[in-house]
Amino acid sequence: MRHLDTDSLDSLEGHIKKGETFRFRCHKELGCFNRCCRNLNLFLSPYDVLRLKQGLGISAGEFIDQYTDAVLRKGKHLPELLLRMNDDEEATCSFLSEEGCTAYPFRPDTCRTFPAEHGIYYDENGKKERVLFLRPPTFCEGIHETRELTLESWQKDQEAETHNAMNELWGEVEALFATDPWGAEGAGGKRAKMAFMAAYNVDAFRAFLFESSFLKRCKIKSDLKMRLKRDDVAVMKFGFEWIKLFLYGIPSKMMQMKK
């Protein structure tokens, strides 16, 4: 999900305004079926990782080790996770079969919203608006189908609301990493590794919360503590707040350091 710095949405190619429609339907009879699942640079959000590890029935750490590569892009100060492609001639997605996507119910947000792309636009008053861009590859035949969709109906059709909401929360955290919080320690230091864990590895971060001295040093409400023991999404949201507080000093309603 992109954060847009522009004076005019109308100037951005492919922007779909509220009430406008576009056509798209993907199915096996299309000549391009599964072609979009090859040779990808598909970056995963923390919520993508959470859904994929749950769907595969493995831990977040196992998913990260088996299916991703961590990369540090220019201008970023926290590594991101890139979905690892198969080592074959077409660099196919690890979850692609002849019948389609084997991870379809818990597929990443980029795949879920294809051939559209979501973004967040901030006006001059700081008010944010969720926007949608239609940017299909040239080979896509699905855009010539007869089914008409709006931004809202496409989001509902793809069950994308929770993904969008979680990615917006992550986007607020990710934007903070436009500045370097590490100093001389660098992006390979202990604090950076902790932040990466808090963002992407809910299982390891939960273990940190309950098996380290964290709860002796930090006060959280008992009902939240119970949710953190069983709810991966609650752990992820708490991790985002942890990053804001401990790296950037942004106060959190979820936790307070004990005096």
C-alpha positions as CSV (number, residue, x, y, z in Angstrom):
1,M,0.0,0.0,0.0
2,R,1.6,3.3,-1.2
3,H,1.5,6.6,0.6
4,L,1.0,9.3,-2.0
5,D,2.6,12.7,-2.0
6,T,0.8,14.7,-4.7
7,D,-1.3,17.8,-5.1
8,S,-3.7,16.2,-7.4
9,L,-5.0,12.6,-7.6
10,D,-6.3,13.3,-11.0
11,S,-2.8,13.6,-12.3
12,L,-2.0,10.0,-11.3
13,E,-2.4,7.3,-14.0
14,G,-5.0,4.7,-13.5
15,H,-6.7,6.4,-10.5
16,I,-10.3,5.2,-10.1
17,K,-12.6,7.8,-8.6
18,K,-15.4,6.9,-6.2
19,G,-18.4,5.7,-8.2
20,E,-16.3,4.8,-11.3
21,T,-16.2,1.2,-12.4
22,F,-13.7,-1.0,-14.1
23,R,-13.9,-4.5,-15.6
24,F,-12.1,-7.6,-14.3
25,R,-12.5,-11.3,-13.8
26,C,-9.8,-13.9,-13.6
27,H,-10.6,-17.6,-14.5
28,K,-8.9,-20.7,-15.9
29,E,-10.3,-20.2,-19.4
30,L,-8.2,-17.0,-19.9
31,G,-5.0,-17.4,-22.0
32,C,-3.0,-15.5,-19.4
33,F,-4.2,-17.5,-16.4
34,N,-1.3,-17.8,-13.8
35,R,1.0,-15.7,-16.0
36,C,1.0,-12.9,-13.3
37,C,2.5,-15.4,-10.8
38,R,5.9,-15.5,-12.4
39,N,9.1,-13.5,-12.1
40,L,7.8,-11.3,-9.3
41,N,9.3,-8.8,-6.9
42,L,6.6,-9.3,-4.3
43,F,7.2,-7.5,-1.1
44,L,5.2,-8.9,1.9
45,S,3.6,-6.7,4.6
46,P,3.7,-8.0,8.2
47,Y,0.1,-9.0,7.9
48,D,0.8,-10.9,4.7
49,V,3.4,-12.9,6.7
50,L,0.9,-13.5,9.5
51,R,-1.8,-14.8,7.2
52,L,0.5,-17.0,5.2
53,K,2.1,-18.6,8.2
54,Q,-1.3,-19.3,9.7
55,G,-2.6,-20.8,6.4
56,L,0.5,-23.0,6.0
57,G,0.3,-24.1,9.6
58,I,3.9,-23.1,10.4
59,S,5.5,-20.6,12.7
60,A,6.4,-17.1,11.4
61,G,10.1,-17.9,11.8
62,E,9.7,-21.0,9.7
63,F,7.8,-19.1,7.0
64,I,10.4,-16.3,6.9
65,D,13.3,-18.8,6.6
66,Q,11.7,-21.0,4.0
67,Y,9.8,-18.6,1.7
68,T,11.4,-15.1,1.9
69,D,14.5,-13.0,1.5
70,A,15.2,-10.0,3.7
71,V,16.3,-6.9,1.7
72,L,17.3,-3.4,2.7
73,R,16.3,-1.0,0.0
74,K,17.8,2.4,-0.6
75,G,16.1,5.1,1.5
76,K,14.8,2.5,4.0
77,H,16.1,1.8,7.4
78,L,14.4,-1.5,8.2
79,P,14.7,-4.7,6.1
80,E,11.7,-5.8,4.1
81,L,10.6,-9.3,3.2
82,L,10.6,-10.3,-0.5
83,L,8.7,-13.5,-1.4
84,R,11.2,-16.0,-2.7
85,M,10.5,-17.4,-6.2
86,N,11.3,-20.9,-7.4
87,D,14.6,-21.5,-9.0
88,D,13.2,-22.4,-12.4
89,E,13.2,-20.9,-15.9
90,E,10.2,-18.7,-15.3
91,A,10.9,-17.9,-11.6
92,T,7.4,-19.0,-10.6
93,C,5.8,-18.3,-7.3
94,S,6.4,-21.0,-4.7
95,F,2.6,-21.4,-4.3
96,L,1.7,-21.8,-7.9
97,S,0.3,-25.0,-9.3
98,E,-1.2,-25.9,-12.6
99,E,-4.6,-25.4,-11.0
100,G,-3.8,-22.0,-9.7
101,C,-2.7,-20.6,-6.4
102,T,-2.3,-23.1,-3.6
103,A,-2.3,-20.3,-1.0
104,Y,-5.3,-18.5,-2.5
105,P,-7.4,-18.2,0.7
106,F,-4.5,-16.5,2.5
107,R,-2.7,-14.9,-0.4
108,P,-0.8,-11.6,0.0
109,D,-2.5,-8.3,-0.4
110,T,-0.7,-7.5,-3.7
111,C,-2.2,-10.7,-5.2
112,R,-5.5,-10.1,-3.5
113,T,-6.0,-6.7,-5.1
114,F,-4.5,-7.5,-8.6
115,P,-4.9,-5.9,-11.1
116,A,-5.4,-2.9,-8.9
117,E,-3.1,-1.2,-6.4
118,H,-4.2,0.5,-3.2
119,G,-2.8,3.7,-1.9
120,I,-3.3,6.3,0.9
121,Y,-3.7,9.9,-0.1
122,Y,-3.3,12.7,2.4
123,D,-4.9,16.1,1.6
124,E,-3.5,19.4,2.8
125,N,-5.3,19.0,6.1
126,G,-3.8,15.6,6.8
127,K,-7.1,13.8,6.2
128,K,-6.4,10.5,4.6
129,E,-8.4,8.7,1.8
130,R,-8.0,5.2,0.5
131,V,-7.6,5.2,-3.2
132,L,-7.4,2.6,-5.9
133,F,-5.4,2.5,-9.2
134,L,-6.0,0.1,-12.1
135,R,-2.6,-1.0,-13.4
136,P,-2.9,-4.3,-15.1
137,P,0.1,-5.8,-17.1
138,T,-0.2,-5.6,-20.8
139,F,-0.9,-9.4,-21.1
140,C,-3.9,-9.3,-18.7
141,E,-7.0,-10.5,-20.5
142,G,-9.2,-10.3,-17.4
143,I,-9.8,-6.6,-17.9
144,H,-11.8,-7.3,-21.0
145,E,-14.4,-9.4,-19.1
146,T,-17.9,-8.1,-18.7
147,R,-18.1,-7.9,-14.9
148,E,-18.1,-4.3,-13.7
149,L,-16.6,-3.4,-10.3
150,T,-16.2,-0.3,-8.1
151,L,-13.5,0.3,-5.5
152,E,-15.9,-0.8,-2.8
153,S,-17.2,-3.9,-4.5
154,W,-13.8,-5.1,-5.5
155,Q,-12.5,-4.7,-1.9
156,K,-15.5,-6.7,-0.7
157,D,-15.2,-9.3,-3.4
158,Q,-11.5,-9.9,-2.4
159,E,-12.2,-9.8,1.3
160,A,-9.5,-7.1,1.5
161,E,-10.9,-4.8,4.2
162,T,-8.9,-6.4,7.1
163,H,-5.7,-6.5,4.9
164,N,-6.1,-2.8,4.0
165,A,-6.7,-1.8,7.6
166,M,-3.7,-3.7,8.9
167,N,-1.5,-2.4,6.1
168,E,-2.5,1.1,6.9
169,L,-1.4,0.6,10.5
170,W,1.9,-0.8,9.2
171,G,2.2,2.1,6.8
172,E,2.2,4.6,9.7
173,V,5.1,2.7,11.3
174,E,7.0,2.1,8.1
175,A,6.9,5.9,7.4
176,L,8.9,6.5,10.6
177,F,11.8,4.5,9.1
178,A,12.3,7.2,6.5
179,T,14.6,8.5,9.2
180,D,17.5,6.4,10.6
181,P,16.8,5.4,14.3
182,W,19.9,3.3,14.6
183,G,22.8,5.7,14.5
184,A,26.3,4.1,14.7
185,E,24.7,0.7,15.6
186,G,23.4,0.4,12.0
187,A,20.5,-1.7,10.6
188,G,22.3,-4.9,11.6
189,G,22.3,-4.1,15.3
190,K,20.3,-5.5,18.2
191,R,17.6,-2.8,18.2
192,A,17.1,-3.3,14.5
193,K,16.7,-7.0,14.9
194,M,14.2,-6.5,17.7
195,A,12.2,-4.1,15.5
196,F,12.2,-6.6,12.6
197,M,11.0,-9.3,15.0
198,A,8.2,-7.0,16.4
199,A,7.0,-6.2,12.9
200,Y,7.2,-9.6,11.1
201,N,7.6,-12.5,13.6
202,V,4.6,-12.6,15.8
203,D,5.6,-15.9,17.4
204,A,9.1,-14.8,18.4
205,F,7.7,-11.4,19.6
206,R,5.1,-13.2,21.7
207,A,7.8,-15.3,23.3
208,F,9.8,-12.1,24.0
209,L,6.7,-10.5,25.7
210,F,6.0,-13.5,28.0
211,E,9.4,-15.2,28.4
212,S,11.7,-12.2,29.0
213,S,11.6,-9.6,31.7
214,F,9.4,-7.3,29.6
215,L,6.2,-7.6,31.7
216,K,8.2,-6.9,34.8
217,R,9.3,-3.6,33.3
218,C,6.2,-2.6,31.4
219,K,2.6,-2.3,32.5
220,I,-0.2,-3.5,30.3
221,K,-3.9,-4.3,31.0
222,S,-4.9,-7.8,32.0
223,D,-7.4,-8.2,29.2
224,L,-4.8,-7.2,26.6
225,K,-2.3,-9.6,28.2
226,M,-4.8,-12.4,27.7
227,R,-5.4,-11.4,24.0
228,L,-1.7,-11.4,23.4
229,K,-1.4,-15.0,24.5
230,R,-3.8,-16.3,21.8
231,D,-4.4,-13.6,19.2
232,D,-1.7,-13.1,16.5
233,V,-3.3,-9.9,15.2
234,A,-3.2,-8.4,18.7
235,V,0.5,-9.3,19.0
236,M,1.2,-7.7,15.7
237,K,-0.6,-4.4,16.6
238,F,1.2,-4.4,20.0
239,G,4.5,-4.9,18.1
240,F,3.7,-1.8,16.0
241,E,3.1,0.2,19.1
242,W,6.3,-1.2,20.7
243,I,8.3,0.1,17.7
244,K,6.8,3.5,18.0
245,L,7.4,3.8,21.7
246,F,10.9,2.3,22.1
247,L,12.4,3.6,18.8
248,Y,10.7,6.9,18.4
249,G,9.3,7.8,21.8
250,I,5.7,7.9,20.6
251,P,3.5,7.3,23.7
252,S,1.2,4.3,23.6
253,K,-2.1,3.6,25.3
254,M,-1.3,-0.1,25.2
255,M,1.8,0.0,27.5
256,Q,3.5,2.1,30.1
257,M,7.0,1.6,31.5
258,K,7.0,0.9,35.2
259,K,8.7,3.5,37.4
